[in-house]
């Protein structure tokens, strides 16, 4: 199978979380699955921007990105975080390679807005360059930073990692995409929803039951399913291990 794992930025600096993910990927690789890990890095990006004296602003859940902040975002995502994940995988026997969407123009994006509002140098992936990506997948787990190439200018664009993961899963026609979080799934009434339909997700957004970083995860899961991925879940590392073992866990997103 082709499996896409999206790793949230809030979990990447947690060594126990990384260990669980690495063990999961090691198991999948031994079973001859092809794996892409798309990662964020929001918490550490914010920390770096603070150190550099650059303000952080969000527009409807997405980071406003100007030129100064884009340089810092790319440094953190494509450098520090990407290689930390590669090292964690390699320590657990995984053949892993770290790339960004810039490399080989793997991710080509177009500048976008958020609900009609300007968000700076932020894009949506329009093309995933499969002839470049697929040879790596045959031999390695690919750890992919979502920094992408602007289709028009050739410069870098910041892309939300959830949406980048959805695009990768769609183009690959992946059998499974899992959005890894620090919670077991989508919570409603104090409990994890085992299944969440698109209409239910939209209602939960409207009434404020789903907020913050869970919104792009739900949106990306729906987008991935509509554009070619087969199955999508939102869960934590323990839930992901159960899912790939054939046991339902977390929240399955349906359209």
C-alpha positions as CSV (number, residue, x, y, z in Angstrom):
1,X,0.0,0.0,0.0
2,X,0.9,3.6,-0.4
3,X,0.4,5.3,3.0
4,X,0.7,9.0,3.8
5,X,1.3,10.1,7.4
6,X,0.9,13.7,8.3
7,X,2.8,14.6,11.5
8,X,1.6,17.6,13.5
9,X,4.0,20.4,14.5
10,X,2.9,20.2,18.1
11,X,4.2,16.6,18.5
12,X,7.5,16.7,16.7
13,X,9.6,17.8,19.7
14,X,8.2,15.0,21.8
15,X,10.8,12.2,21.8
16,X,8.3,9.5,22.9
17,X,5.9,10.5,20.0
18,X,8.8,10.3,17.5
19,X,9.8,6.9,18.8
20,X,6.2,5.6,18.3
21,X,6.1,7.0,14.8
22,X,9.5,5.5,13.9
23,X,8.5,2.1,15.2
24,X,5.3,2.3,13.2
25,X,7.1,3.3,10.0
26,X,9.7,0.5,10.6
27,X,6.8,-2.0,10.7
28,X,5.2,-0.7,7.6
29,X,8.5,-0.6,5.7
30,X,9.2,-4.3,6.6
31,X,5.7,-5.1,5.2
32,X,6.8,-3.4,1.9
33,X,4.4,-0.5,2.2
34,X,5.5,2.8,0.6
35,X,5.4,5.7,3.1
36,X,5.4,9.5,2.8
37,X,5.6,11.5,6.1
38,X,4.5,15.1,5.6
39,X,5.3,17.2,8.6
40,X,4.5,20.6,10.0
41,X,6.3,22.5,12.7
42,X,4.1,25.3,13.9
43,X,5.1,25.5,17.5
44,X,8.9,25.6,16.7
45,X,8.4,28.0,13.9
46,X,6.6,30.4,16.2
47,X,9.4,30.0,18.7
48,X,12.0,30.8,16.1
49,X,10.1,33.9,14.9
50,X,9.9,35.2,18.4
51,X,13.6,34.8,18.8
52,X,14.1,36.7,15.6
53,X,11.7,39.5,16.7
54,X,9.2,38.6,13.9
55,X,5.5,38.7,14.8
56,X,3.2,35.8,14.3
57,X,-0.3,36.3,12.8
58,X,-2.9,33.8,11.8
59,X,-5.7,34.3,9.4
60,X,-8.6,31.9,9.9
61,X,-6.2,29.2,11.1
62,X,-3.3,29.7,8.6
63,X,-0.1,31.5,9.3
64,X,0.3,34.8,7.5
65,X,3.7,34.5,5.8
66,X,5.8,37.5,4.6
67,X,9.3,37.2,3.1
68,X,11.1,37.4,6.5
69,X,8.9,34.8,8.1
70,X,9.1,32.6,5.0
71,X,12.9,32.4,5.4
72,X,12.5,31.3,9.0
73,X,9.7,28.8,8.2
74,X,11.8,27.2,5.4
75,X,14.8,27.0,7.7
76,X,12.9,25.3,10.4
77,X,10.8,23.0,8.3
78,X,13.2,21.9,5.6
79,X,16.2,22.0,7.8
80,X,15.9,21.3,11.5
81,X,12.6,19.4,11.8
82,X,13.0,17.4,8.6
83,X,16.4,16.0,9.5
84,X,15.3,15.3,13.1
85,X,12.6,13.1,11.8
86,X,15.0,11.4,9.4
87,X,17.4,10.7,12.2
88,X,14.6,9.3,14.4
89,X,13.5,6.9,11.6
90,X,17.1,5.8,10.8
91,X,17.8,5.0,14.5
92,X,14.9,2.5,14.3
93,X,16.2,0.8,11.2
94,X,14.1,2.7,8.6
95,X,15.6,3.5,5.2
96,X,14.6,7.2,5.2
97,X,15.3,10.3,3.1
98,X,14.4,13.9,3.9
99,X,13.2,16.2,1.1
100,X,11.2,19.4,0.7
101,X,8.6,20.2,-1.9
102,X,11.3,22.4,-3.5
103,X,13.5,19.5,-4.3
104,X,12.9,18.3,-7.9
105,X,9.8,20.5,-7.8
106,X,8.0,17.7,-6.0
107,X,5.4,20.1,-4.8
108,X,4.3,22.9,-7.1
109,X,1.9,25.4,-5.6
110,X,-0.1,28.5,-6.5
111,X,-0.5,31.5,-4.3
112,X,-3.8,31.5,-2.4
113,X,-6.0,33.4,0.0
114,X,-7.9,32.2,3.1
115,X,-11.6,32.9,2.8
116,X,-10.8,35.8,0.5
117,X,-8.2,37.2,2.9
118,X,-4.6,37.8,2.0
119,X,-2.2,35.5,3.8
120,X,1.0,36.5,2.2
121,X,3.4,34.0,0.6
122,X,1.2,31.0,1.2
123,X,0.1,28.5,-1.5
124,X,-2.0,25.5,-2.3
125,X,-0.4,22.5,-4.0
126,X,-1.5,22.2,-7.6
127,X,0.9,19.5,-8.8
128,X,2.8,16.7,-7.1
129,X,5.7,15.6,-9.3
130,X,5.3,11.8,-9.2
131,X,8.2,11.0,-11.6
132,X,10.5,12.5,-9.0
133,X,8.8,11.2,-5.9
134,X,8.0,7.7,-6.9
135,X,11.6,6.4,-7.4
136,X,12.4,7.5,-3.8
137,X,9.3,5.7,-2.5
138,X,10.5,2.4,-3.9
139,X,13.6,2.4,-1.6
140,X,12.9,4.8,1.2
141,X,10.3,6.3,3.5
142,X,10.1,9.9,2.3
143,X,10.0,12.6,5.0
144,X,8.6,15.7,3.2
145,X,8.7,19.3,4.2
146,X,5.6,21.1,2.7
147,X,7.6,24.2,1.5
148,X,6.7,24.3,-2.2
149,X,7.7,25.9,-5.5
150,X,5.6,28.8,-6.7
151,X,4.2,27.7,-10.2
152,X,4.6,31.2,-11.5
153,X,7.7,32.7,-10.0
154,X,9.7,29.7,-9.0
155,X,10.2,31.0,-5.5
156,X,9.2,29.3,-2.3
157,X,5.7,29.3,-0.9
158,X,4.6,28.2,2.6
159,X,1.9,25.4,2.4
160,X,-0.1,24.2,5.3
161,X,1.2,20.6,6.0
162,X,-2.3,19.1,6.3
163,X,-3.2,20.4,2.8
164,X,0.2,19.3,1.4
165,X,-0.4,15.8,2.8
166,X,-3.8,15.7,1.2
167,X,-2.4,16.7,-2.2
168,X,0.3,14.0,-1.9
169,X,-2.2,11.3,-0.9
170,X,-4.5,12.4,-3.8
171,X,-1.9,12.3,-6.5
172,X,-0.5,9.0,-5.2
173,X,-4.0,7.6,-5.0
174,X,-2.9,6.4,-1.6
175,X,-4.8,3.6,0.1
176,X,-4.5,5.3,3.5
177,X,-3.8,8.7,4.9
178,X,-3.6,9.3,8.6
179,X,-3.5,12.8,10.2
180,X,-1.5,12.3,13.4
181,X,-2.4,14.6,16.3
182,X,-1.8,14.9,20.0
183,X,-5.4,13.7,20.6
184,X,-6.9,10.3,19.9
185,X,-9.4,11.7,17.3
186,X,-12.1,14.2,16.8
187,X,-13.8,14.8,20.2
188,X,-17.6,15.4,20.5
189,X,-19.4,15.4,23.8
190,X,-16.2,14.3,25.5
191,X,-15.8,11.2,23.4
192,X,-13.8,10.3,20.3
193,X,-16.0,10.1,17.2
194,X,-15.4,6.8,15.5
195,X,-16.6,8.2,12.2
196,X,-17.2,11.8,10.9
197,X,-19.0,12.5,7.7
198,X,-18.2,15.7,5.8
199,X,-21.6,17.2,6.5
200,X,-21.1,16.5,10.3
201,X,-17.7,18.1,10.1
202,X,-19.2,21.2,8.5
203,X,-21.8,21.5,11.2
204,X,-19.2,21.0,14.0
205,X,-17.2,23.8,12.4
206,X,-20.2,26.1,12.3
207,X,-21.2,25.6,15.9
208,X,-17.6,25.9,17.2
209,X,-17.2,22.3,18.3
210,X,-14.2,21.9,16.0
211,X,-11.7,24.8,16.2
212,X,-8.0,25.6,15.7
213,X,-5.7,23.1,14.1
214,X,-8.4,20.4,13.9
215,X,-10.1,22.5,11.2
216,X,-7.4,22.1,8.5
217,X,-7.0,18.4,9.4
218,X,-10.7,17.8,8.7
219,X,-10.7,19.9,5.6
220,X,-7.6,18.1,4.3
221,X,-9.0,14.7,5.0
222,X,-12.2,15.5,3.1
223,X,-10.1,17.0,0.2
224,X,-7.9,13.9,0.1
225,X,-10.8,11.5,-0.2
226,X,-12.6,13.6,-2.8
227,X,-9.4,13.8,-4.9
228,X,-8.3,10.2,-5.0
229,X,-7.2,8.9,-1.5
230,X,-9.1,5.8,-0.4
231,X,-9.3,6.0,3.5
232,X,-8.6,8.8,5.9
233,X,-8.3,8.9,9.7
234,X,-7.5,11.5,12.3
235,X,-5.8,10.1,15.4
236,X,-2.7,9.9,17.6
237,X,0.4,7.7,17.2
238,X,-1.2,4.9,19.3
239,X,-4.3,5.0,17.2
240,X,-2.3,4.9,14.0
241,X,-0.5,1.7,15.1
242,X,-3.9,0.1,15.7
243,X,-5.3,1.2,12.3
244,X,-2.4,-0.2,10.3
245,X,-2.8,-3.4,12.3
246,X,-6.4,-3.7,11.0
247,X,-8.1,-2.4,14.2
248,X,-10.4,0.7,14.0
249,X,-9.2,3.6,16.1
250,X,-9.4,7.4,16.1
251,X,-11.9,9.1,13.8
252,X,-12.4,7.9,10.2
253,X,-13.4,10.7,7.9
254,X,-16.1,9.9,5.3
255,X,-17.5,11.8,2.3
